[in-house]
Amino acid sequence: MTLDEYISVHSSPENAVLEHITRDTHVHILNPHMLSGHVQGRVLSMLSWMIRPKRILELGTFTGYSALCLAEGLAEDGRLVTIEHNDELEDTIRRNLSRSPLCERIELRIGDCKEVLNAEGNKREAINREALYDLVFIDADKREYCAYLDLVYPLVPVGGFILADNTLWDGHIIDPAYNKDKQTLGLRAFNDKVKEDDRFEQVILPLRDGLTLIRKVK
C-alpha cells in the first residue's frame, strides 16, 4: 500500500453521487485527472464545513465534483455559484449536479470567468459595496490566476477565504525545464503575488497538485 492509498483509506469515503461522477468522468471525459478526486474533495468539504460560508464562488468546475464537495458545508440557505468556460461540459455538469439534493443550492454559469467576475463586481457596486462571497475556489485557467485574484478580492469580506488549486503544478513550479510554459509562469506569478501582498495570509498545502489557502486580512 502506498502512502497516498493509506491516506485515502483512512479518509471519509465519497458518497454514492461523487463515486458515480468519478467513474463517469474517467470513462467519458477527456483529461479525467482534472477531477478533484476523493482526498482533495474531502479536504474541500472539511474546509467548507469549518468556514460555514453563506456564499461560495467556484472558478472552474470541470464535471461538478468539487462544487458538490464545497456545497456540503454551506450555511443554512447558503448558495454556491460555479463558473465553467467549456460549454461542451454543460450537459454533463448539470446531469451530475442533478444527482445530488445539493443541486438546488448550486448555480452553474457557463462563460469566461473574467467576464462573469466583472459582472459580479458591477453587482457588488449596485448593492452598496457589500461583499458577495465568504469562500472562493480558484481552479480555472492557470495563466489567469493573477487576474482572478484581483477580480475576486473585492467580492470577499475581510476574514473571508480564497482557495487556489494546482499551485505546485506537479512540481513544475520549481523546475527550470518549464521556464517558458505559460501555465507554469502564470502559477509562479500568482504564488509570488500572494506572498508579497500584505492583504493576505496564506499557506500552500502539498495536497495532490498543491492547494493554497488564503485568508483576506485587509
N, C-alpha and C positions, 0 to 999 in steps of 0.2 A: 504494500500500500504506500502510495506517495503521500507527501505532506499535504498537497492540495486535496487528495482524496480523503485524507483524515479530517481535514477542516470541513469538507463537505458533509461527511458522515456525521460529524458532531455539531452541525448547524441545523436549525429547524428546517424541515423539508418544505419544498414547494407545495402549494395547494394543487388541486387537480387541474384548474384552469391554466396555471403557469406551466405545469408539466406538459399540457397539450400544446401551448404556444411554443415551448422549447422544441418538442418533437416536430411540429408542423413547420417551424422556421428552418430547422435543419434539413427537412425533406424537400421543401418547396421554394425556399428563398435563397437568392444569391448572397454570398458573404455572411453565413449564419453566425460567424464569430463576433459579429457586431451586437449580438444579443447580450444583454447584461449578464444573464445566467444566474444560477442558483445562489451562490455565496454572495455575489455583489447585490443581487436582488434582495437578499435577507438583510444586508447592511443598509441599503436604501430604505427598506421598510422600517428597520430599527431606528434609523436617524429620524425618519418622519414621525414615528411614534414618540420619540423623545422631544421633538420640537412641537408637535401637535399643530401644524400650520392650518390656518383658515383658508389660505390660498396658495397653491403651488403652480409654478410655471416650469414647463419642461421644454427644452430646445432639442429636438431630435428624438423621436420615439421609436423609430425602426418598425417593429411589429407589435408594439404596445406593452411589452413585458415590463419595462421599467416604470411606465406610467401606472400600471396596476400595483406594483410594489410600493411606489411612493404614495398612492392613494389610500393604502391601508391605514396610514397614520393620520389622515385628515381629521381635523376637529369636527365636531358635530356641525352639520350644514356646510362643511368645507367644500371647496371646488378645486379641480385641477385643470389647467389649460395646457395642452400639449401641441407642439408645432412640428410638422414633418414636411420637408420640402419635396420629397419624392411622391408625386401623385399616383404613381403606379402601385404604391403600397396602401393606398387609402382603403380599398375594399378589405384587404387582409387585416388592417388595423381595426377597422370598425367591427369586423367579424370577431376578432379576438377579444376586443373590449366588451362586446355584447354577451360574451360567455360569463361575465362576472357581474354580480349585483352592484359593483362599484361603478359600472359604466354610466349610470345616471348622474354621477358626480364628476365625470370627465368630459371635457370639451375638446374635440380634435379640430385643429385648424391646419389646412394644407396650404403651404406657401413658403416664401422666403422668410427666414427667421428675422432678418434685419428689417424687412418691410413690416412684418407683424409687430415687432418691438417698437418701431417708430409710431405705429398706430396706438400701441399701448401707452406710449409716452404722451401722446395727444389726449388720450382718455384721462390720464392722470391729471393733466393740466385742467381738464374740464370739470374735475370733481375736487377742486380746491387743493390740488397737490398732495392728495392722500396717497401713501404708498399702497401698491396693489398686491404684492406677493410677499409672504413670510419666508418662502423657500423657493429657490430656483435651482434647477438641474440643467447644466450645460453639457450637451452631448451631440453637437451638430458638426458643421464644417470646421475642422481644426484650424484652418487658415484664418478663420474669422473670430476666434475666441477673444481676442483683444477688443474687437468691435462689440461683440456680445456683452462683454463685461461693462463697457461704457454705457451701453443701452439699458442693461438691467439695473445698474447701480441706482438710478433714481426711482425705480419701481419697488425697491426693497427698503423697509424701515431700518433704522439703526437697531442693531440686535438681531436682524434677520440673517439668513444663511444662503450662501451660494455654493453649490457643489459643482465641480468640473471633472468630467471623466477623461480618461486616456492621457493624463498629464505626464506619464512616464513613457508612453508611446513605444511599448515593447523594448525599452532600453535605448531607443534611437535618440532620445533626448540628450544623451551624453556621448553618442557615437559620432565621431567626426566623419564617418562614411556617409552620413546623412546631412552634411552641411549645406547641401543645395536642394534638399527636399522641402517643398513649400509647406507641407503639413507639419513636419518636424520644426521648421523655422517658426511657424505660427504658434506652436505649443511652447517653444523656448521663449518666445517674446511674451506670451501670456504668463508663464511662470515667473519671469523676471518682473513683469508689470505688477503682478500681485505682491511679490516680495518687496518691491520698492514703494508701494503705496501704503501710507500710514493710516488710510481709512479702513484697512482690513487687518484681521488676524487670520492666519492660515496654517494649515499643516497638510503635507502630502502623505497619504497612506499608500504603502506599496501593495495595494489590493488589485489583483488582476493586472490591468494596464495602467494603474495609477489613478487615484481618486483624491482630489484636493478639496478639503473642507475649508470654507471661507466664512468668517463672521464679519459683518459690516459694523464697524465701531464708530464711524463718523459719518 
